[in-house]
Amino acid sequence: MPGTGAERCATKEDYVLSFTTDAAGAAEYGVHAMTPPKDTTSEAQLERILTSLGDDKAEDVVQIDLRGKSAMADYMIICSGRSSRQVAAISEKLADRLKQEFGILSKTEGKETGDWVLIDTGDVIVHVFRPEVREFYQLEKMWLPAGQAAASADS
């Protein structure tokens, strides 16, 4: 029996939050072993994310290249859903597709309220907003060059 309850929980969490091919070790902690992601380049993730957003009728999709500007991710996507329900559905389906197709366990925040959902895949950060909330925060203005931010606001 490996250590105290707290140590067992930490170890179990490590198996859940990381990719492991050690089936015996994963089974010991009651989780399934995962195979490593197939093609996890940021460009492949970006392409699949944009396709998913299009399939789910996300509106006003803006893609921001963060390479060389920030170490937190390679790309940021900002889009809108027409309602809280659509925002939550877009986010949930996107996270599920990334998990199924790439084995990416993305971190998600804000799905409960559906006003602003953040999905962090590691290489790509996706913000899904209700239009009013997006207008209030205006994330595009912080990340896009001045001329490009004005052009995207007009479209």
C-alpha positions as CSV (number, residue, x, y, z in Angstrom):
1,M,0.0,0.0,0.0
2,P,1.8,3.2,-1.1
3,G,1.9,5.8,1.6
4,T,-0.8,7.9,3.2
5,G,-4.2,8.8,1.7
6,A,-2.9,12.2,0.7
7,E,0.1,10.7,-1.1
8,R,-2.2,8.2,-2.8
9,C,-4.5,11.0,-4.0
10,A,-1.5,13.0,-5.3
11,T,-0.3,10.0,-7.2
12,K,-3.7,9.3,-8.6
13,E,-4.0,12.9,-9.7
14,D,-0.6,12.6,-11.4
15,Y,-1.9,9.7,-13.4
16,V,-5.1,11.5,-14.3
17,L,-3.4,14.8,-15.3
18,S,-0.6,13.2,-17.3
19,F,-0.4,10.9,-20.2
20,T,0.8,7.5,-19.2
21,T,1.3,4.3,-21.1
22,D,1.9,2.3,-17.9
23,A,-1.4,0.4,-17.9
24,A,-0.5,-1.5,-14.7
25,G,0.3,1.6,-12.8
26,A,-2.8,3.4,-14.0
27,A,-5.1,0.5,-13.2
28,E,-3.7,0.4,-9.6
29,Y,-5.1,3.9,-9.1
30,G,-8.4,3.3,-10.9
31,V,-7.7,5.3,-14.1
32,H,-7.2,4.3,-17.7
33,A,-3.8,4.5,-19.4
34,M,-3.8,6.9,-22.3
35,T,-1.7,6.7,-25.4
36,P,0.4,9.7,-26.2
37,P,-1.3,12.3,-28.5
38,K,-1.0,11.5,-32.2
39,D,-0.2,14.9,-33.8
40,T,-0.1,17.6,-31.2
41,T,1.6,20.4,-33.1
42,S,0.0,23.8,-32.3
43,E,-0.9,24.2,-36.0
44,A,-2.8,20.9,-36.0
45,Q,-4.6,21.9,-32.8
46,L,-5.4,25.3,-34.3
47,E,-6.8,23.8,-37.5
48,R,-9.0,21.3,-35.5
49,I,-10.2,24.0,-33.1
50,L,-11.2,26.3,-36.0
51,T,-13.1,23.5,-37.7
52,S,-14.9,22.6,-34.5
53,L,-15.9,26.3,-33.9
54,G,-17.2,26.5,-37.5
55,D,-19.1,23.2,-37.1
56,D,-20.8,24.6,-33.9
57,K,-21.7,28.0,-35.5
58,A,-19.4,30.1,-33.4
59,E,-19.5,33.7,-34.5
60,D,-16.9,36.4,-35.1
61,V,-13.9,34.0,-34.8
62,V,-10.6,35.9,-34.4
63,Q,-7.3,34.1,-34.5
64,I,-4.3,35.7,-32.8
65,D,-0.7,34.5,-33.4
66,L,1.1,34.7,-30.0
67,R,4.4,33.2,-31.2
68,G,7.2,35.5,-30.2
69,K,4.8,37.7,-28.2
70,S,4.0,35.4,-25.2
71,A,5.3,32.2,-23.7
72,M,1.9,31.1,-22.5
73,A,0.7,29.7,-25.9
74,D,1.3,29.8,-29.6
75,Y,-2.3,30.9,-30.6
76,M,-5.3,32.5,-29.1
77,I,-8.8,32.2,-30.5
78,I,-11.6,34.5,-29.5
79,C,-15.2,33.8,-30.6
80,S,-18.8,34.3,-29.6
81,G,-21.9,32.2,-29.1
82,R,-25.4,33.6,-29.3
83,S,-26.4,32.5,-25.8
84,S,-25.0,31.1,-22.6
85,R,-26.3,27.7,-23.7
86,Q,-24.5,27.9,-27.0
87,V,-21.3,29.1,-25.4
88,A,-21.3,26.2,-23.0
89,A,-22.1,23.7,-25.8
90,I,-19.3,25.1,-28.1
91,S,-16.8,24.8,-25.3
92,E,-17.9,21.3,-24.2
93,K,-17.9,19.9,-27.8
94,L,-14.5,21.4,-28.5
95,A,-12.9,20.0,-25.3
96,D,-14.4,16.6,-26.2
97,R,-13.2,16.6,-29.8
98,L,-9.7,17.5,-28.7
99,K,-9.7,14.7,-26.2
100,Q,-11.0,12.1,-28.6
101,E,-8.9,13.1,-31.6
102,F,-5.6,14.2,-30.0
103,G,-5.7,12.9,-26.5
104,I,-5.5,16.4,-25.2
105,L,-7.0,17.0,-21.8
106,S,-7.7,20.7,-21.9
107,K,-8.4,22.8,-18.9
108,T,-11.8,24.6,-19.0
109,E,-13.0,27.5,-16.8
110,G,-16.4,29.3,-16.8
111,K,-18.6,26.6,-18.4
112,E,-21.0,26.7,-15.5
113,T,-22.2,30.3,-16.2
114,G,-21.7,30.3,-20.0
115,D,-20.8,34.0,-20.2
116,W,-17.1,33.5,-20.9
117,V,-15.5,30.1,-21.2
118,L,-11.7,29.7,-21.4
119,I,-10.3,26.5,-22.9
120,D,-6.5,26.0,-22.5
121,T,-5.0,23.2,-24.6
122,G,-1.5,24.2,-23.8
123,D,-0.5,25.5,-27.2
124,V,-3.9,27.2,-28.1
125,I,-6.1,29.2,-25.8
126,V,-9.7,29.6,-26.8
127,H,-12.1,32.2,-25.4
128,V,-15.8,31.7,-26.1
129,F,-17.9,34.7,-25.1
130,R,-21.5,35.8,-25.1
131,P,-21.5,38.9,-27.4
132,E,-22.2,41.4,-24.5
133,V,-19.4,40.0,-22.4
134,R,-16.9,40.0,-25.3
135,E,-17.7,43.6,-26.0
136,F,-17.1,44.5,-22.4
137,Y,-13.7,42.9,-22.1
138,Q,-12.4,43.5,-25.6
139,L,-9.6,41.0,-25.5
140,E,-8.8,41.6,-29.1
141,K,-7.6,45.1,-28.4
142,M,-5.0,43.8,-25.9
143,W,-3.5,41.3,-28.3
144,L,-4.0,42.4,-31.9
145,P,-2.0,45.3,-33.5
146,A,-3.9,48.6,-33.4
147,G,-5.0,48.6,-37.1
148,Q,-6.0,44.9,-37.1
149,A,-8.0,45.3,-33.9
150,A,-10.0,48.2,-35.4
151,A,-10.6,46.2,-38.5
152,S,-11.9,43.1,-36.6
153,A,-14.2,45.4,-34.5
154,D,-15.7,46.8,-37.6
155,S,-16.4,43.4,-39.2
